[in-house]
Amino acid sequence: QVQLVESGGGLVQAGGSLRLSCLASGGDLSVYTMGWYRQVPGKQREPVAVITSRGRITYADSVKGRFTISRDNAKNMVYLQMNSLKPEDTAIYYCNTHTAVVFSWGQGTQVTVSS
């Protein structure tokens, strides 16, 4: 069974940067379209960035120009570089597939942006 572990979150001031990492074990991510998602209390989890197995990328409008998703299939990892962070980016961030097949959700990594 694939296990996903997210890391790299933290507390940062507005305008700062963070780089999130997602490590998968127990499976090969290279064949999957992968996404980064975020969730705040009381709201549904939403995708913010998606990357296909071939490297095609899409972003939510709210993060375009500020976030960059990438993947390293050799390391079975997916990354999210977040720049120019805003307080509204505060959330728990998760990675998972962006397909009909969804792995068990990891614990996520908390990102808190102070104003």
C-alpha positions as CSV (number, residue, x, y, z in Angstrom):
1,Q,0.0,0.0,0.0
2,V,1.3,3.4,-0.9
3,Q,2.1,5.7,2.0
4,L,2.5,9.4,1.4
5,V,4.5,11.6,3.8
6,E,4.4,15.4,3.4
7,S,7.0,17.7,5.0
8,G,8.4,21.2,4.8
9,G,5.7,23.2,6.3
10,G,6.1,25.8,9.0
11,L,5.4,29.4,10.1
12,V,6.5,32.1,7.7
13,Q,5.8,35.8,7.3
14,A,3.8,37.1,4.4
15,G,6.0,37.4,1.4
16,G,8.1,34.5,2.5
17,S,8.8,31.1,0.9
18,L,8.5,27.4,1.7
19,R,9.2,24.2,-0.2
20,L,7.0,21.3,0.5
21,S,8.1,17.7,-0.2
22,C,6.0,14.6,-0.6
23,L,7.7,11.2,-0.4
24,A,5.9,8.0,-1.5
25,S,6.8,4.6,-0.3
26,G,5.3,1.3,-1.4
27,G,4.5,2.3,-4.9
28,D,5.7,4.0,-8.1
29,L,4.4,7.6,-8.4
30,S,5.8,8.1,-11.9
31,V,2.7,6.7,-13.6
32,Y,0.3,8.9,-11.7
33,T,-0.9,12.4,-12.1
34,M,-0.1,14.0,-8.8
35,G,-1.4,17.0,-7.0
36,W,-0.9,19.2,-4.0
37,Y,-4.0,20.0,-2.0
38,R,-4.8,22.2,0.9
39,Q,-7.5,22.3,3.5
40,V,-8.5,24.8,6.2
41,P,-10.9,23.9,9.0
42,G,-14.5,23.9,7.9
43,K,-13.7,23.8,4.2
44,Q,-13.2,21.1,1.7
45,R,-9.8,20.0,0.6
46,E,-9.0,21.8,-2.7
47,P,-6.3,21.1,-5.3
48,V,-3.8,23.9,-5.8
49,A,-1.3,22.3,-8.3
50,V,-1.4,19.3,-10.5
51,I,1.4,17.6,-12.5
52,T,0.9,14.8,-14.9
53,S,3.2,11.8,-15.4
54,R,4.5,13.7,-18.5
55,G,5.0,16.9,-16.6
56,R,2.0,18.9,-17.7
57,I,1.1,21.3,-15.0
58,T,-2.0,23.2,-13.9
59,Y,-2.5,25.6,-11.0
60,A,-5.4,27.0,-9.1
61,D,-5.9,30.7,-10.0
62,S,-5.2,31.7,-6.4
63,V,-1.6,30.4,-6.6
64,K,-0.6,31.0,-10.2
65,G,2.7,32.8,-10.5
66,R,3.6,32.1,-6.9
67,F,3.7,28.3,-6.5
68,T,5.6,25.8,-8.6
69,I,5.0,22.0,-8.6
70,S,7.6,19.6,-9.7
71,R,8.4,15.9,-9.4
72,D,11.4,13.6,-9.3
73,N,10.3,10.2,-10.4
74,A,13.7,8.7,-9.6
75,K,13.2,9.6,-6.0
76,N,9.5,9.0,-6.0
77,M,8.9,12.6,-4.8
78,V,6.7,15.5,-5.6
79,Y,7.5,19.1,-4.5
80,L,5.7,22.4,-4.1
81,Q,7.8,25.6,-4.1
82,M,5.7,28.3,-2.6
83,N,6.8,31.9,-3.0
84,S,5.2,35.3,-2.1
85,L,3.1,33.5,0.5
86,K,-0.1,35.2,1.8
87,P,-2.0,34.7,5.0
88,E,-4.8,33.1,3.0
89,D,-2.4,30.3,2.0
90,T,-2.5,29.1,5.6
91,A,-3.7,25.5,5.5
92,I,-2.7,21.9,5.9
93,Y,-1.1,20.8,2.7
94,Y,-1.4,17.3,1.3
95,C,-0.2,15.4,-1.7
96,N,-2.0,12.6,-3.5
97,T,-2.9,11.4,-6.9
98,H,-5.3,13.5,-9.0
99,T,-7.0,10.5,-10.6
100,A,-9.8,8.1,-9.8
101,V,-7.3,6.1,-7.8
102,V,-6.5,7.9,-4.6
103,F,-4.1,6.7,-2.0
104,S,-4.6,6.9,1.7
105,W,-4.2,10.5,2.8
106,G,-1.1,11.3,4.8
107,Q,-1.0,13.6,7.8
108,G,-0.2,16.6,5.7
109,T,2.1,19.5,6.6
110,Q,0.9,22.7,8.2
111,V,1.7,26.0,6.5
112,T,1.0,29.1,8.5
113,V,1.5,32.5,7.0
114,S,1.5,35.5,9.4
115,S,0.6,39.0,8.2
